[in-house]
Amino acid sequence: DYKDELEKIDKDLAGKYLIRIAESGGKKDLMRLLVRLRLKYGKNHKISFGILGAHGNKQLITLGNVDNKGDREIFIKNVIKYGGRKYNIFEENSTLILLSCEAGAREGIGETMSESVNVKTIGPKESAGLESIKPSLEDENLKFKVKYSHHVKAATFKPKKKSKKRIFT
């Protein structure tokens, strides 16, 4: 649905970022995809930004085909569980743009993703589609201005700084 917008992003970032577009039929398929990307590009080439388009609401994101009954929905508890992984697939100061209704609602899935996955997350506060995504480089940092349809405001969640100290028990 967002082919034209993705092509504009690719053009705006030409030569600066390698863009990969992939589809997922469910959360297991998405996990396999992320692991394959990590294995292919290695720990030195983590994801700088991601755009996730799916149906959803404040509490969940629904991926893929309706025939994948038990595997389509990513709930807040799944995001929290994923956050417990020992490695990050996103580089530091990366951004995840959510094209999923209400994903930017307070105390919702977008805010949880920001904390659990340690990534800046942008999502619509209410039900909306995408109007535009404008990337820009500011002092070598990649920034995004996201506009959603129906004049719905975008919410941005930044992860809290995590301590470098780890306590093992």
N, C-alpha and C positions, 0 to 999 in steps of 0.2 A: 504493500500500500504506500510505502514511503520511498519508492525507488528514486524519484526526482530529487527529493531532499537529501538522500544518501549520496547521490551523484554530485550535488552541490558541495557537500562536506568534503568529498574526495577531491574535488577541484580546488576548494579553498586550502586544503592541507597538502596539495600535490608536492611530492618530493620530501616532505617532512615526516610523514607517518605512513606506515604500511597498513592498509586497511583490509580487513578480512570480514566477509559477510557470511553468516552461517545461519541455518535454521535448526530448530530443535523440536522434536515431537513430544517431549516431556522432560521431567526433571532429571531422570537417569540419563537420558540422551544429552541433556545440557551438561551434566557433570562429566560424561565421557568426552564431550567436545572440549571443555575447559582443560581437562587432563591432557588430551592430545595436543592442544595448543601449547601447554606448558612443556610437554616433552619435546615438541618440535622446535620451539624457539628458545627453550632453556630459561634458566633463572635470571639470566642477564638481559632478557628481552621480554619483560612483563607487559601486561596490557596497560596502555596509557589512558584509554577511555573505552567505554562500552555503551551501546544503545540497545535496550531490551524492549521490544514491542510485544505486547500480549494483552489479553483481556484481564480484568482484575477489579479489585476494590481495596479498601483500606487494609484488609487483613490477608489478602492473598493475590497471587499472580497466576493466571491460568495459561499454560503453554499448549501449543500443538493441536493435534487432531482430536475431535470429540470421541473417537474410537479408543483412545488411550485412557480408559476410565480412571484407574487408580494412580496414574503417574503424571497427570497434567498440572496439578495444583501445587504451587510453592507457597507454603504457609509461613507465618512468622517463625514458628518453631523449627522449620527446616533451615531457615536463614541463620538462626542462632546456632543450630547444630553445625552448619557449614563453617561458621566463624571460628569453631574450635580447631580447625585444621592447622597443621604445623607450618605451612608455607602460604605465602600470599601470591595470588596470580596477578594482582594489580600492582603496578609500581606505586611508589609513594606519591601523594598528591594527584592521584588519578580521579576520574569522574565517571559515574554511571548514570546515564540518562534513562529514565523510565517512561515508556509510552504505554501506560497502563492506568486506567481510570482510578482516581483517588489515591494513587501510590505516594503522593506528597502530603497526605493527611497527617496531622500530628499523631504521634504514637502509633503509626501504621508501619506497613512493610518497608517503605522507602527509608524511614528513619532508622528502623532496625537494620536494614542492609548497610547503611552508613557506618553504624557502630560495629556490627559483626564482621563485615568484610573489610573494614577500614578504608572506605572510599567515599569521596564526596558524591552525594546522590541528589539528583534533580528529578522531581516528579510533579504531576498536576495535583492540586489540592482537591479538585472535584472531577467529575466525569468530563473527559475532553479527549480530542484527538490532537495530532500535531499540526501546528501551523508552520513553524520553522525552527531550525537549529543553526546558529551562527557561531562557528569556531573562531578564535583569535589567539594569537601568541602575545603575551605580555611578559616581558622580562624572562623569556624562555619558558614561561608557564603557559600551558594550554588551558584556555577558558572557554566557556560556552554560554551563549545567551539563547535560552529556549523559550519559545512562545507556543502556547497551547491554544486550541480552537475555543470558540465561544467566550473569549476574554477571560478564561480561567487562568488564575495566577499559578506560577511555578513556585514550589517550595524547594529550598536547598538545604540539605543536611550535611554538616561536616563532622567527621568523626572526632571524638575527643582525643587529644594527644595521649598515646599510651606510653607507659613507662617502659624503658629499655630493660629494667630489671625483671627477671622472671624468677618466680619461686617454684621450685620443684618439690613435691611431697611424695 
